[in-house]
Amino acid sequence: MRKYYSLIDKVYALKNLYASFESVKRNKGAAGVDHQSIADFEANLVENINQLHEYLRTKTFQPSPVRAH
């Protein structure tokens, strides 16, 4: 019998969230459905990363619905 482990703790690890942000910034990622730019997110980076970490850790993250074109 195979035993599978959850990877979500790797996703919300602070070092990985910061690395993901740096990757998006380096690739000049566009704003999402919330229209928040990289500069806006970075202006409160520590607070935003910590909030995202907590949402993911506690499984309370509620993404905005995707808008149809």
N, C-alpha and C positions, 0 to 999 in steps of 0.2 A: 504494500500500500504506500502510495506517495504522500508525502506531507508537504503542503504548500504553506508559505508564510506570507503575511501581508507586507506590502511595500509602502503603504501609506505613511508610515513613520519616516521613511526616507524622503518622501515627497515634501512633508511639512518641516523637515529639519531646517533650522534657521540658515545654516551654511548653504544648503541647496536652494532655498528661496532667494538668498542674496545672489548666488551664482546664476540662477535663472533670470533675475532682474538684469544683471550685468550682460547676459547673453542677449536679452531682448533689446537693451539699450545699444549694444554694439551692432546689432543687426538693424537698428533704426525701426523697431517695431511700431506699428500704428496703434492708435487708441482703439479700444474695444467698444462694445455697445454702450458702455457708460461714458464714452467720450473723454476719458481721462488720459491725458498725454503722458509720455514718459517723464517729461519735466514736472508735471503736476504730481505724479506718483513719487518722484525723487525728492520733491520739496519736503515731504514728510516721510522719507524712506523708512526710518527706524519704526515709526508708529505704524505705517502701512504694512510693513513686513511682519511686525509683531501681531497685528490684528489678523492678517491672513493666516499666520501660523496658528493662532488660537482658534480661528474658525475651522481650519482643517483638522486640528488636533481634537476638537470637541465635536466634530462632524456637524457643525451648525452653519456651514457656508451655504448660502442660498444665491446661486448665480442668477443674474438677470436673464430673462428669456431672450432668445435670439430673434431679432427682427427680420421679417421676410422682406425681400426687395420688391 
